[in-house]
Amino acid sequence: MGISFLLMVNKQGQTRLSSYYEWISLVERSALESEIIRKCLSRSEFQCSFVEYRGYKVVYRRYASLFFIVGTKLSKDGDDNPENELGLLEFIHNLVETMDKWAGSICELDIMYQLEQVHFLLDEMVMNGFIVESNKMNVLRPLDLMERESQKAESIYR
């Protein structure tokens, strides 16, 4: 099955990054997104971080002022999907640690102003809904190379 979507949302419920790994129409996507965000934000910190909603298993975690939300599709036969909730929670933690290593202490502004790099970082870790890389150094190496080349290009034109 794999990951269906990943959202990064602030405490006010504004989506800062969304990445979908299966096709969902824009109307359904915005409705699903707002309902899941509302559901996750309304839960207290003492409640479980796993929610089943509209055919999705949703795993979320709050880091500072950002909520990281991962959704996987439930299987069609009604049984539980094979995705491990704790594994997805560990993936969220690994993603946050990788982003912290890349940007210092990750915050909402880093995501807003460097959205392309955050998408690139996420694409290095998740491909077609499956987690393909969890090693922080292997994820950050291409970003570092791009940053170095961009600095070289800037210095040529000065």
Long-range contacts (C-beta under 8 A, 24 or more apart in sequence): 1-72, 1-73, 1-75, 1-81, 1-82, 1-83, 1-129, 2-72, 2-83, 2-128, 2-129, 2-130, 3-70, 3-71, 3-72, 3-83, 3-88, 3-126, 3-129, 3-130, 3-131, 4-56, 4-71, 4-72, 4-73, 4-129, 5-69, 5-70, 5-71, 6-68, 6-69, 6-70, 6-71, 6-122, 6-126, 7-33, 7-36, 7-37, 7-67, 7-68, 7-69, 7-70, 7-71, 8-66, 8-67, 8-68, 8-69, 8-111, 9-37, 9-40, 9-41, 9-66, 9-67, 9-69, 10-65, 10-66, 10-67, 10-108, 11-41, 11-65, 11-66, 11-67, 13-37, 13-38, 13-41, 16-66, 16-108, 16-111, 16-112, 17-111, 17-115, 17-118, 17-119, 17-122, 19-119, 19-122, 19-126, 21-126, 21-128, 21-129, 22-73, 22-129, 32-56, 36-69, 36-71, 37-67, 37-69, 40-67, 40-69, 41-67, 49-85, 49-89, 50-85, 57-81, 57-83, 57-85, 59-85, 59-88, 59-89, 59-92, 60-92, 61-89, 61-92, 61-93, 61-96, 63-96, 63-106, 64-107, 65-107, 65-108, 66-106, 66-107, 66-108, 66-111, 68-92, 68-95, 68-96, 91-125, 91-131, 91-134, 94-125, 94-134, 94-136, 95-122, 95-125, 97-136, 98-125, 98-136, 98-139, 98-140, 101-136, 101-140, 102-140, 102-143, 117-143, 117-146, 120-146
